[in-house]
Every structure is written in C-alpha cells, then in structure tokens.
Amino acid sequence: MELRIFTEPQQGATYDDLLAVALEAERLGFGAFFRSDHYLPMGTDGLPGPTDAWTTLAGLARDTSTIRLGTLMTSATFRHPGVLAVQVAGVDQMSGGRVELGLGAGWFEEEHTAYGIPFPDTRERFDRFAEQLAVVTGLWRTPLGETFTHEGEHYTLRDSPALPKPVQQPGPPVLIGGRGKRRTPALAARYADEFNLPFVGLEETREQFGRVRDACESIGRDPESMTWSNALVLCVGSDEAEVERRAAAIGREPAELRENGLAGTPEEVVDRIGTFAALGAQRVYLQVLDLADLDHLRLVAEQVAPHL
C-alpha cells in the first residue's frame, strides 16, 4: 500500500507552507504530494488566500527532487484543454517526469461565482470534461511532427502542433475519480491510469470499484491495468489525547473521523487501511488539513507506513 500526502491549500496556505510539507513528505518517503484545485475556502476565512494549483506545482517541481506531484482534482471548468495540456507538460518537464494529472468535471459553484468562472449544468460539465480528456491525452500522444485536430461540441482544435511533449510518455498518469454511477466509470475505463474515490466508506468503495471494473471489461480493458485508490482525512495520534488534539485543530470530532476517515492510534489506522486494501485499494491519499503539524507526517511515516 502506497501512502501519498494530499493537501487543501484553499483552506489557508502560502507557497512556503506547501513547500515545507512537500519537502518533509519527500524526506520521509511518501509516494507523492498532491493538492486540491480550488479558489474558495470551505468553512474558514482561507487567509492569506488561494494559490493556483499548477502555478504552485511548477514551483514544487523545481524545489523538490524525487517526490511525485499532482492534483486531486484539477477542475475542467478552470482551463481550456489545450492550455491545460501545455501547462501539465511544462511542469512535467520541470520536474523531470514526476507529474500526475487528476482531472474532474468541477462541482463547487460558489468559487466559480466568486471568480467569474462559468459554471454550466451537470450534463454540460460532464460533456466538457469528456472532451477535455480526449483533447489533453490526444495532444500528448500525437507523434512528433504530426498535428492534432479535435472537432467537438465545446472545443475545436485544428492542426495543433501538439507541443510541448511531456517527459513521461505517452503522457503523465491521468487520475479520474468520483461517485457517479454511469459516466464516471465509463470515462475512467477509457482514459484513466488511476481511479480514485474521495471520502467514502467501505461499501461505496466496493460498489464503485466494481462499476469501474465492469466498465473496463465492457471495452476490453483489463481492470488490473488500473490503479485503485482512496482519499481519506488523516488524524493519527500516539495516544488518545493526541488524537483529540489533532481533531480539534481541524474542527472535527474523533468519533466522526474514526467513522469517516483514518483516525486513531497508529494501530487503528493500519487496520483501517487494511480494510480498504482488501477491497482492492493500492494507494491512499492522506488528506492533511493542519499543514503546520509536520510531526503528524513523521508519526505516520514511522508507525503506520512500515506496517502496511
């Protein structure tokens, strides 16, 4: 089981805050450092304000050395797909081939309103999302010297040189996630290297992994070619007092976190991760909400990771 660190900078973080977490995660041997792609906080004042996902990942690409970097999830409403393909390929070059693209349809209407970003209805967002996947992967996979054309309902590209090329070929890994029962599994089966389920329990994990496996088989894809992962909030303590302190720091209750996330002593968390592994999860994204608490990462690296 691979453990990755997942942050929510819109809740209040500077670039330096993110860099400190990424460097410590790299030093401790975590598999990757991921961040959300949001422009508006949820339940906090968000000071000093949001940072752009791909801007900060470009900085981290140069300020880290080995850890993989990515998004859960970049919103398809935020960027045109041609621009996104250029951005991600550029950051992949800057990192020496360590970037992964989590891409989703977008869901948080208020942040779109706050920053003047159009927010279509659900059907149109998914239509645009599907086209973005086709465009981004198509641009990356177009052979050098050839051009890429896409005639879609929402995006049209004609005779694109399909440059720059990312270091990773045929392109950086693409992550798709979510709880949708029909279009999400179909898109994952067609485009995703990894399928991720955020903040759900065991039964929903079992059901949705099953839908995606069925979608893979329906198009002749081996489900074993997919990487399977969960994202869960982290709250680990060496004893109950430390669990309670860390829960209070993020405004949550230990009992609720034990039910809905990865909370408790290291032994409890090892057991909890094991229940997701039994359903096929190969990676867990540890949602770290208190970015100043680097001892939290050290505890996981020393007392959880070695037992998985």
C-alpha positions in Angstrom: 0.0 0.0 0.0 1.4 3.3 -1.1 0.7 6.4 1.1 0.5 9.8 -0.5 0.0 13.3 1.1 -3.0 15.3 -0.1 -3.4 19.0 0.9 -6.2 21.5 0.6 -4.4 24.9 0.3 -7.6 26.9 -0.3 -8.2 26.5 3.4 -5.3 28.8 4.1 -1.7 28.2 2.9 1.1 30.0 1.3 3.5 28.5 -1.2 6.1 28.2 1.6 3.6 26.2 3.7 3.1 23.8 0.8 6.8 23.6 0.2 7.6 22.7 3.8 5.0 19.8 3.7 6.2 18.6 0.3 9.9 18.6 1.4 9.1 16.7 4.6 6.9 14.2 2.7 9.8 13.7 0.3 12.3 13.2 3.1 10.0 10.7 4.9 9.5 8.6 1.8 5.8 9.3 1.0 4.9 8.4 -2.6 3.6 11.7 -3.7 2.5 15.2 -2.7 -0.9 16.2 -4.2 -3.0 19.3 -3.8 -6.6 20.3 -4.5 -7.5 22.8 -7.2 -9.9 25.3 -5.6 -10.1 29.0 -5.3 -12.5 29.4 -2.4 -12.2 28.1 1.2 -14.8 25.9 2.8 -15.7 26.8 6.4 -12.7 29.0 7.0 -11.5 32.5 6.1 -8.9 31.0 3.8 -6.3 33.6 4.6 -4.0 34.6 3.1 -6.0 33.5 0.0 -5.9 30.8 -2.6 -2.9 29.6 -4.7 -3.2 28.3 -8.2 -2.7 24.5 -8.4 -0.4 24.4 -11.5 1.5 27.5 -10.5 2.5 26.0 -7.2 3.2 22.6 -8.7 5.6 24.3 -11.1 7.4 25.8 -8.2 7.4 22.5 -6.3 8.7 20.8 -9.5 11.9 22.8 -9.1 12.1 22.9 -5.3 11.7 19.1 -4.8 13.8 16.3 -6.2 12.1 12.9 -6.2 8.5 13.1 -4.9 5.7 12.8 -7.4 3.4 15.8 -7.7 -0.3 16.1 -8.8 -3.8 17.3 -8.3 -7.0 15.9 -6.8 -8.7 17.1 -8.9 -8.0 19.9 -11.5 -11.4 21.3 -12.5 -12.2 21.1 -16.2 -14.1 24.3 -15.8 -11.0 26.3 -14.9 -8.9 25.9 -18.0 -9.2 25.3 -21.8 -7.9 21.8 -22.5 -5.2 22.9 -24.9 -3.8 25.3 -22.3 -4.0 22.6 -19.6 -2.1 20.2 -21.8 0.7 22.8 -22.3 0.8 23.6 -18.6 1.0 20.0 -17.4 3.5 19.0 -20.0 5.6 22.0 -18.9 5.5 21.1 -15.3 6.3 17.5 -16.2 9.4 18.8 -17.9 10.3 21.0 -15.0 10.0 18.1 -12.6 11.9 15.6 -14.7 8.8 13.5 -15.2 7.2 13.4 -11.8 3.7 14.9 -12.5 0.3 13.3 -12.5 -3.0 14.9 -13.6 -6.1 14.4 -11.6 -9.0 15.8 -13.7 -12.6 16.3 -12.7 -15.8 17.9 -14.0 -15.8 20.6 -11.3 -18.5 20.9 -8.6 -18.1 24.0 -6.3 -20.4 26.6 -7.8 -19.6 29.3 -5.3 -15.9 29.5 -6.3 -16.9 29.9 -9.9 -19.3 32.8 -9.0 -16.6 34.4 -6.8 -14.0 34.5 -9.5 -16.2 34.9 -12.6 -15.8 31.4 -14.0 -18.7 30.0 -16.0 -20.5 27.1 -14.2 -22.7 25.1 -16.6 -25.2 22.5 -15.5 -24.1 19.0 -14.6 -24.7 17.5 -18.1 -22.7 20.2 -19.8 -19.9 20.0 -17.3 -19.5 16.3 -17.9 -19.7 16.8 -21.7 -16.9 19.3 -21.4 -14.9 17.0 -19.0 -15.1 14.2 -21.5 -13.9 16.4 -24.3 -11.1 17.7 -22.2 -9.9 14.2 -21.5 -9.9 13.5 -25.2 -8.0 16.7 -26.1 -5.4 16.6 -23.3 -4.5 12.9 -23.9 -4.7 13.4 -27.7 -2.3 16.3 -27.7 0.2 14.4 -25.6 0.0 11.2 -27.6 0.3 12.8 -31.1 3.6 11.8 -32.6 6.3 14.5 -33.1 5.9 16.0 -36.5 2.2 15.3 -36.7 -0.7 17.5 -35.9 -3.8 17.1 -33.7 -7.4 18.0 -34.6 -10.5 17.8 -32.5 -13.9 18.8 -33.7 -16.2 18.8 -30.6 -19.3 20.4 -29.3 -17.4 22.6 -26.9 -13.8 22.6 -28.1 -12.3 22.7 -31.6 -8.6 22.4 -32.3 -7.3 22.3 -35.8 -3.8 21.3 -36.9 -2.3 21.8 -33.5 1.4 21.0 -33.4 0.6 19.2 -30.1 3.6 20.7 -28.3 5.3 20.6 -25.8 5.7 16.9 -25.1 5.8 15.8 -21.5 8.8 13.8 -20.3 6.5 10.8 -19.4 5.2 9.0 -22.4 2.6 8.6 -23.7 1.8 11.2 -21.0 1.6 11.8 -17.3 -0.7 9.4 -15.5 -4.3 10.6 -15.6 -6.5 10.2 -12.4 -10.3 10.2 -12.6 -12.5 9.9 -9.5 -15.9 10.3 -8.1 -19.1 8.6 -7.2 -21.1 8.9 -10.5 -22.6 5.5 -11.5 -22.6 5.8 -15.3 -20.4 8.4 -17.0 -17.7 8.4 -14.3 -16.9 4.7 -14.7 -17.1 4.9 -18.5 -14.6 7.8 -18.6 -12.3 6.2 -16.2 -12.2 3.0 -18.1 -11.4 4.9 -21.3 -8.9 7.5 -20.1 -7.7 6.9 -16.5 -4.5 5.3 -15.3 -5.9 5.5 -11.8 -9.4 5.6 -10.3 -9.7 7.5 -7.0 -12.6 7.5 -4.5 -12.6 10.5 -2.2 -14.1 10.4 1.3 -16.3 7.3 1.1 -16.7 4.2 3.2 -16.1 0.6 2.5 -19.5 -0.3 1.0 -19.4 2.6 -1.5 -15.8 1.7 -2.3 -16.7 -1.9 -3.1 -19.7 -0.8 -5.3 -17.9 1.9 -7.2 -14.7 -0.1 -7.8 -17.0 -2.8 -9.1 -18.7 -0.4 -11.6 -15.3 0.8 -12.9 -14.1 -2.8 -13.3 -17.2 -3.6 -15.2 -16.7 -0.6 -17.4 -13.2 -1.6 -18.1 -14.3 -5.1 -19.1 -17.1 -3.8 -21.3 -14.5 -2.1 -23.6 -11.9 -4.9 -23.4 -9.6 -3.3 -20.9 -8.0 -5.4 -18.2 -9.1 -3.9 -14.8 -5.7 -4.9 -13.5 -4.2 -2.1 -15.7 -5.9 0.4 -13.5 -4.5 1.7 -10.2 -7.2 1.9 -7.4 -7.1 4.4 -4.6 -9.0 6.2 -1.8 -8.6 9.7 -0.3 -9.4 9.9 3.4 -8.8 12.6 6.0 -6.0 11.9 8.4 -5.9 12.2 12.2 -3.4 10.0 13.9 -2.1 10.3 17.4 0.3 8.3 19.5 -2.4 8.2 22.2 -6.0 9.3 22.6 -5.0 12.8 23.9 -3.0 13.4 20.7 -5.9 12.2 18.5 -8.2 14.6 20.3 -5.8 17.5 19.9 -5.3 16.9 16.2 -9.1 16.5 15.7 -9.7 19.8 17.5 -7.1 21.5 15.4 -9.1 20.8 12.2 -12.5 21.3 13.8 -13.6 17.7 13.8 -14.6 15.1 16.4 -12.5 11.9 16.9 -15.5 9.6 16.7 -16.7 11.1 13.4 -13.2 10.9 12.0 -12.8 7.3 13.0 -16.0 6.5 11.2 -15.4 8.5 8.0 -11.6 8.8 7.8 -8.3 7.5 9.0 -8.2 8.3 12.7 -7.0 6.9 15.9 -3.8 5.3 17.1 -1.3 4.0 14.5 -2.5 0.5 15.1 -6.1 1.6 14.4 -5.1 3.3 11.2 -3.1 0.4 10.0 -6.2 -1.8 10.5 -8.5 0.7 8.8 -6.2 1.0 5.8 -6.1 -2.8 5.6 -9.9 -2.9 5.1 -9.6 -0.7 2.0 -6.7 -2.8 0.8 -8.9 -5.8 1.0 -11.3 -4.1 -1.5 -8.5 -3.5 -4.0 -7.2 -0.1 -3.0 -3.5 0.2 -3.8 -2.9 3.8 -2.7 -4.3 6.0 0.0 -4.2 9.8 -0.2 -3.9 11.1 3.3 -5.8 14.4 3.5 -3.6 16.5 5.8 -5.5 19.6 6.9 -3.2 21.1 9.5 -0.2 21.9 7.3 1.9 23.3 10.3 1.8 19.9 12.1 4.8 18.2 10.4 5.0 15.8 13.4 1.8 14.3 12.1 3.6 13.2 8.9 6.5 11.8 10.9 4.3 9.7 13.1 2.6 8.1 10.0 6.0 7.5 8.4 7.4 5.9 11.5 4.5 4.0 12.9 1.9 3.4 10.1 3.8 3.0 6.8 6.2 0.2 8.0 3.2 -2.0 8.9 1.3 -1.8 5.6 
